[in-house]
Amino acid sequence: MQHKGQENAFSICSKPETSIAIRDRIDALIEKGSGKIAIGFGGNPKDKSAVRGGPAFELIFNIHNLLRKKKLRDNFDLTFFAPMESPGERMGPKSLQMIESMFKKYKITKHFGKKIKSFEPSGVVFDDDSVLKSELTLFIPASAGHIVLKNSDLPLTEAGLIKIDETCLVTGTNNIYAAGDIAAIEGPKWKAKQGHIAELMGRQAAYNIIMSETGSSIRKSYKEHLNILCIMDTGNGAAFVFRNDNWAFAIPMPGLGHWLKMGWGQYAKLTKRGIIPRFPGL
Ligand SMILES: Cc1cc2nc3c(=O)[nH]c(=O)nc-3n(C[C@H](O)[C@H](O)[C@H](O)COP(=O)(O)OP(=O)(O)OC[C@H]3O[C@@H](n4cnc5c(N)ncnc54)[C@H](O)[C@@H]3O)c2cc1C
């Protein structure tokens, strides 16, 4: 996110160099000894599965814990903003409850239910022209269809995502498959785009291509495997969040959870580069 003149507002989904700029801005505020930090995420009303709440929660809890470690937390205002009334509710009532109590415990102010209009050097401006003052704003936009898709003849949803069936076959075609964030997923109300769902869809699509090429009518669906699975790192621990059609729970993992998530990051990096083998199914 590089909106006009806002060296104070960054998207954490931007190019890698942005992470360095964010670190430098946090360091500068720590050096100053006080500040106002706002962290939030956007919604996509045309496809509610395309939101990224989890990483925004992780970010604010990590910054809280960093400031606490530096014994500066009381000098900072931390505010969480999102356009929906109840951000995080897709993770289920237990997770929502846990996040609520963490906001209260960590003295994080909530700013929910107002559409975001713009990011300015002074802070976040909302639809009603009210301003949330901030010296550093970190934001995760909701995802939408890739620009390349707009110029293609692929069938798209209103949100600009590729229409597929449950085998990942693109609607109206017999040999084009789409998997991951770029495809519109169908399923329960709480469905959300996540990394492991993208991988699952990729696997099912590959299987279905082989079946189709070998003349078999057997197909695998991604739909029955949909879930939300997330280890939400808080900097001093984590929360294990899970939701599917039958279960919705959140388990606090003080201490260990943080290292588990760090370990998972290393495992993902090393296995993706083929440096170490993957555990079957993981
Ligand atoms: C900040 C953040 C934190 C997240 N945390 C988690 C998490 O903890 N757990 C989880 O499960 N999910 C998480 N997600 C979601 C997860 O990252 C995505 O669901 C997942 O990466 C989707 O995979 P994908 O392969 O469909 O798309 P991507 O990972 O986005 O891959 C698409 C690739 O295509 C490339 N590309 C784009 N345009 C072109 C082009 N024109 N030509 C060639 N290549 C192109 C891109 O560079 C990219 O490498 C997070 C997302 C964000 C933004």
The ligand as a MOL file (V3000), in Angstrom:
LIG
                    3D

  0  0  0     0  0            999 V3000
M  V30 BEGIN CTAB
M  V30 COUNTS 53 58 0 0 0
M  V30 BEGIN ATOM
M  V30 1 C -0.2000 -11.4030 5.6560 0
M  V30 2 C -0.7810 -12.7560 5.3640 0
M  V30 3 C -0.6470 -13.7760 6.3080 0
M  V30 4 C -1.1830 -15.0270 6.0620 0
M  V30 5 N -1.0560 -16.0030 7.0080 0
M  V30 6 C -1.5370 -17.2210 6.7610 0
M  V30 7 C -1.3920 -18.2710 7.7100 0
M  V30 8 O -0.8200 -18.0930 8.7950 0
M  V30 9 N -1.9000 -19.4900 7.3990 0
M  V30 10 C -2.5390 -19.7260 6.2140 0
M  V30 11 O -2.9630 -20.8570 5.9730 0
M  V30 12 N -2.7110 -18.7530 5.3080 0
M  V30 13 C -2.2290 -17.5120 5.5380 0
M  V30 14 N -2.3900 -16.5220 4.6140 0
M  V30 15 C -3.0980 -16.8310 3.3530 0
M  V30 16 C -2.1590 -17.5390 2.3680 0
M  V30 17 O -0.9420 -16.8200 2.2500 0
M  V30 18 C -2.8100 -17.6470 0.9970 0
M  V30 19 O -4.0900 -18.2150 1.1230 0
M  V30 20 C -1.9690 -18.5090 0.0710 0
M  V30 21 O -0.6890 -17.9400 -0.0980 0
M  V30 22 C -2.6370 -18.6530 -1.2950 0
M  V30 23 O -1.7870 -19.3820 -2.1220 0
M  V30 24 P -1.8780 -19.1990 -3.7010 0
M  V30 25 O -0.8280 -20.1120 -4.2680 0
M  V30 26 O -3.2630 -19.3650 -4.1670 0
M  V30 27 O -1.4920 -17.6760 -3.9920 0
M  V30 28 P -0.1340 -16.9380 -3.6900 0
M  V30 29 O 0.5830 -17.5280 -2.5310 0
M  V30 30 O -0.5080 -15.4800 -3.6270 0
M  V30 31 O 0.7410 -17.2270 -4.9770 0
M  V30 32 C 0.5080 -16.5780 -6.2020 0
M  V30 33 C 1.8550 -16.4150 -6.8950 0
M  V30 34 O 1.6340 -15.9190 -8.2140 0
M  V30 35 C 2.5950 -14.9220 -8.4730 0
M  V30 36 N 2.0760 -14.0450 -9.5410 0
M  V30 37 C 1.2080 -13.0260 -9.4190 0
M  V30 38 N 0.9930 -12.4540 -10.6210 0
M  V30 39 C 1.7190 -13.1400 -11.5180 0
M  V30 40 C 1.8990 -13.0330 -12.9240 0
M  V30 41 N 1.2420 -12.1150 -13.6460 0
M  V30 42 N 2.7390 -13.9120 -13.5210 0
M  V30 43 C 3.3860 -14.8640 -12.7980 0
M  V30 44 N 3.2460 -15.0070 -11.4690 0
M  V30 45 C 2.4170 -14.1640 -10.8430 0
M  V30 46 C 2.7800 -14.2150 -7.1570 0
M  V30 47 O 4.0110 -13.5430 -7.1030 0
M  V30 48 C 2.7370 -15.3910 -6.1710 0
M  V30 49 O 4.0050 -15.9530 -5.9880 0
M  V30 50 C -1.8670 -15.2540 4.8410 0
M  V30 51 C -1.9860 -14.2440 3.8910 0
M  V30 52 C -1.4590 -12.9950 4.1520 0
M  V30 53 C -1.5950 -11.9120 3.1080 0
M  V30 END ATOM
M  V30 BEGIN BOND
M  V30 1 1 1 2
M  V30 2 1 2 3
M  V30 3 2 2 52
M  V30 4 2 3 4
M  V30 5 1 4 5
M  V30 6 1 4 50
M  V30 7 2 5 6
M  V30 8 1 6 7
M  V30 9 1 6 13
M  V30 10 2 7 8
M  V30 11 1 7 9
M  V30 12 1 9 10
M  V30 13 2 10 11
M  V30 14 1 10 12
M  V30 15 2 12 13
M  V30 16 1 13 14
M  V30 17 1 14 15
M  V30 18 1 14 50
M  V30 19 1 15 16
M  V30 20 1 16 17
M  V30 21 1 16 18
M  V30 22 1 18 19
M  V30 23 1 18 20
M  V30 24 1 20 21
M  V30 25 1 20 22
M  V30 26 1 22 23
M  V30 27 1 23 24
M  V30 28 2 24 25
M  V30 29 1 24 26
M  V30 30 1 24 27
M  V30 31 1 27 28
M  V30 32 2 28 29
M  V30 33 1 28 30
M  V30 34 1 28 31
M  V30 35 1 31 32
M  V30 36 1 32 33
M  V30 37 1 33 34
M  V30 38 1 33 48
M  V30 39 1 34 35
M  V30 40 1 35 36
M  V30 41 1 35 46
M  V30 42 1 36 37
M  V30 43 1 36 45
M  V30 44 2 37 38
M  V30 45 1 38 39
M  V30 46 1 39 40
M  V30 47 2 39 45
M  V30 48 1 40 41
M  V30 49 2 40 42
M  V30 50 1 42 43
M  V30 51 2 43 44
M  V30 52 1 44 45
M  V30 53 1 46 47
M  V30 54 1 46 48
M  V30 55 1 48 49
M  V30 56 2 50 51
M  V30 57 1 51 52
M  V30 58 1 52 53
M  V30 END BOND
M  V30 END CTAB
M  END
